[in-house]
C-alpha cells in the first residue's frame, strides 16, 4: 500500500508539474562534475537539421523507436547537472543512487505561457529509463563524496540515452486535460468526451490519439460532442495527402498549428518535444521522504494510529475525561468525541457543516494547556506539553485554530499556538509569531512572587475541585467501560454458543459411530493405525528384499523377515476387541494372518500394499472422529449457557436505572460546566507567569529558533538536536501545520507527537495523512465525506502505467479499498471509518438559518439539531426578506477560458452585491461563489468595473486545488469557486449557477458535495441565481430550486 501510494503521488505530481522556462544554454558548455549547478529540469527535443534526424525524432514521439541517443550539449548539460546534484544530495542523506530523478516524461508539442513563464506539453508519456554515457559507452557513475573532496572525479559523460517502454498499453499518451481547457479553451464537456473515447473505445494507436486531439482542436468551441464515435468520423487530419495510409511527415507542425489556432492570449505552441524530470515538483517532497524511510525499514506499530489506518484493524474504544473549554461549553456530541479521542488510539468522527469542528479542536487545545499545568505542583518548569498538532491539507482549517489561540487574544497576551510548515510559512507566519513572542517576553516584567504564588495556589485548588467533582464521572466511566466489556464478552459467548449448537446438530445428523463410543477408544485406535502403518511398511520392505535373488549387498536372512512378520503380528494383536469392532464399522477390512510359506507370500504382499493406503484413510477418518468426540468444556453448549447467565447477572447488577452515563449527564453536567468556566484563562495566566519568570532563558531559545528559521527554512534539524526546540515545545502546547509540511518540522519518530487532529479529512488525500499518523500517539480524524473530496488527477489508465512500472510489486486485488483515482471518493476520512468500530457524528448545528441548512439535511441525511439563533439582514437590505432566495435568469451559457460564463447572471449578481453594499451590508459579509472558473473571472472583472472591493484571488485560476495561504482579504467581497471556499462562511452567499443547457447539469448533479458546500457557507441568506427551469431537471440542483419559497424569487 505504501509503495502504491508513493508511486501514485510521484506520477500525479509528474503529470501536474509546471516547468519553469530557462534561458537557452550554450552548445559548447562543459558539464561540471565536481560542483554541479542546480541546472534545469528539462531539455528540448528539436527536429534535427538532417531529414534522418527528424525522422528519428518523430519515430520516438510516435512510440516507434525505443532508444534515442543524444549528444550532451546545449540544454542537456544543465539537465545533467540537475540530475547529478540530486545524486549528490541522495548520497548525503544515505539514500543510495537510485531514483535521482523522479518520473522522466516525454511530451509534445510544447506550449509556452509568457504570462507565467512556464512550459507544458499537450501529450506525454513516461520514459522507462534515462542514463548518461561516458566516451567508452559505459553508464556514468557519480563520484562519491570522499572522491569529490579530493577533487578526484571522472570525466563528464558525452551523451544521453533515452529508453522508451514497450507500447503495450491501450492509450499510448496521456492528454493534458487542463491544458486543453485552460490554455486552449476547449469546453470541459468536450474534454470529458475525449477522455471517455480514450478510455472506452480502445485500444488506440499513437496516430488514433493524435487524430482525436486534432479533431477536437479543429472543432468549434461551441460544438456539442455527445458520442465518442465523433472522434473517429470524417477525414483523418493526420493523413498524408499523397498516401492516406501514411502519417504526414510534418504531423508535428500540423498539431502545433492547430494548438496555436486555439491558444489563449500569451500562449504559443512550438513543434518540438520536451523531456523533463517529473519529480522536480516539491509539494510532496517531505511526504515522499517519509514514504521512502518507511519502505527502507522503519517499523510500523500495528496498534498505533498509522498501523490501524493502514490495516483497517479496529482498536478498542476507551474514554478519558475531557475538561476545560475556550469559551462556550462543548455540546454532548463534541464532549463525547473529545473523551473518546483522549482515551483511544485512533478516533474518527463525522463533522457536518456548522457543527463546531473548530470549536471541538479549540476545546481540545484548552484541555491540553490545563493538563500541562495541572501537573506542576510549585513554581517549577512544566513538563513538555502533551503536544496537540492540528493539521489538514486546508490551510484555512489550520489557521482557524492557530489564529484563535495566537492572534485573536491581542498583543498583550503570549501566543498560545505556533503555526509552522513549509519554508514560506516558516519565513513569514512562524517568524512573525516568534517575533511577537519575543516582544512579549522582553517587555513583560517579572511578576511579584507572592501574587504569582497565590494565582498558582488558586489554579491548583480549582484543579483539585474539578477532580473531586469528576470522581462520579470516573466511576461512571469505569462502570461504563466494564459494561462495554461485559456486553462484548456476552456477544462473544453468544457467538461461540451458536457455533457449538450448530456443530452438535451436525454431529447428531452425520455421526455413524456406535452409540456411547468413548473418545479414548478412538484415540487408542488412532495410535494403533499409526503403529500398524509403520510395521506394515517395515514388513513390506523386508519381504521385498527377501524375495529378491541373493546378492552380496542383500544379505537378508529368513530370520529378518520372521522378525518383521512377528512385529506386524504384535501390532495387530494389540488392538482390543472393541477397537476391532470400531475399525470394522469404518469399513476397515481385517487381513489374514501372515503367510506360512512362499506360495501365499505374493498374495500377502499385495494385500499389505493395499493396507498402507487403507491406513492413510483410516488415520484421517479417526482424527476427524476424535475431533468430534473430544469437545472441550469451554465449547460445550451447556457450559456456555451457564456462562451466558453469569454475564447477564453481572450486567444486571452493574447497570442502575437510566445507566451511569445518563445519570452523570443529568446530575453533574451543570456543576462541572461551572467549575470548568474560566479554567482555560486561569491556566493561560499561570503559563504566562512562568514565561515571564523564565524570560531570559526563553528569549535565548526563541532567538536561536528564529535564526534557524531564517537560515535553513526548516525546524527538523533543530528538533533532532533538542535544546531550544524543546523549550518551544514547553512554551507552545498547540502547533499547527499542513500535512505535507509535517516532515519539514518533526523528525520521523513513531508516536513522538502526543495528539494529532486531522481536520477537513474528507478533503484529504489518504496518502497525505501518513506522515501525521506515523508520528501520532493518539489521532483524531474528523471531517465530512459529503463535502468536497480530494482532487485526484490520476485515472485508471494512468494507474495502469504505475502498476506496470512497479514490475509486479503491486497487486490491485490487495489494494482495495485504498486505491486513489479520479472517479473514486477515497479520502483519509473514508479510510479512517474502516479502522474504527463506530463513527460518532456531531449533530448540533450553529451556523446557518434553519431554512438554509435544511437543504443540506435533505441532500445528506445529516439529521442535524438546529440551534442557530434567528437572524436576518432584512432590516438593512429589504430585498433579503427570507433566508433562501432565488433570481430566475434565462441568460446564455457561453464558452470562456475553457470553462463557462453567463454574462446575464454575472451582471445580476454584481448588481445585487452593489445594492446590498449601498444599503449598508459590509462587503466582508458577502461571498460571490460559482462552480466555474470562467464565471469567476467574469464576476471579478465586473466587480472591478463597478468599483466594489473584492479579494484578489487570481492565483486560484492557476491553482485549481485552492488551499491558498493567508485566507481572504479583510473588508472585501469574497469571490471564488466553491472548491476554494470550503471551510469559509459569510452572512450572504450569492451563488451563480451559470448553467442554461441541460448537458452541463451533471457537473453539479453527479454528487451532492459541491452544492452541499455552497449552501452551507451561508449564515443568514443564500441567494440562488440561475435558470430555474433547467436547474430543476437535476436531482441535486432541483433541491435548490424547491428550497426557494413562493414569493422569494427576486
Secondary structure, DSSP 4 states (H G I P E B T S, - for coil): -HHHHHHHHHHHHHHH--EE--PPPPTT----SSS-----SEEEEPPPSSHHHHHHHHHHHTT--SEEEEES-THHHHHHHHHHHHHHHHHHTT--STTSS--EEEEEEEEEETTTTEEEEEEEEEEEEEEEE-TTSPBP-PPPHHHHHTT--PPPP-EEEEEEPPS-SS-SSEE-HHIIIIIT---HHHHHHHHHHHHHS----HHHHHHHHHHHHHS-TT-----GGGGG-SS-TTEETTEEEEE-TTHHHHHHHHHHHHPPTTEEEES-EEEEETT---TTHHHHHHHHHHHTT----TTSHHHHHHHT-------------SSSPPPHHHHHHHHHHHHSSEEEEEE-TTS-HHHHHHHHHHHHHHHHHHT--SSSPPPPP--EEEEES-HHHHHHHHHHHHTTT-TTS---EEE--SHHHIIIIIHHHHHHHHHHHHHSPPPPHHHHHHHHHHHHHHHHHHHHHTHHHHHHHHHHHHHHHHHHHHHHHHHHHHHHHHHHHHHHHH--SPTT--HHHHHHHHHHHHHHHHHHHHHHHHHHHHHSPPBTTB---HHHHHHHHHHHHHHHHTS-HHHHHHHHHTT-PPPPPPPSSGGGHHHHHHHHHHHHHHHHHHHHHHHHHHHHH---GGG-HHHHHHHHHHHHHHHHHH--TT-HHHHHHHHHHHHHHHHHTTHHHHHHHHHHHHHHHTHHHHHHHHHHHHHHHHHHS-SHHHHHH-THHHHHHHH-SEEEEEGGGGGGTS-S-TT-EEEEEE-SGGGS-GGGGHHHHHHEEEEEEEE-TTSPPP-----HHHHHHHHHHTTT---HHHHTT----TTS---HHHHHHHTSS--EEE-EE-SS-HHHHHHHHHHH----EE-PPP--STTT-TT--SSEEEEE-----EEETTEEE-HHHHHHHHHHHHHHHHTT--GGGEEEEES-HHHHHHHHHHHHHHT--B---THHHH-TT---TT-PPTTSBEEEEHHHHTT--EEEEEEE----SGGGTHHHHS-SHHHHHHHTTEEEEEEEEE-HHHHTTSTTHHHHHHHSPTT-B-
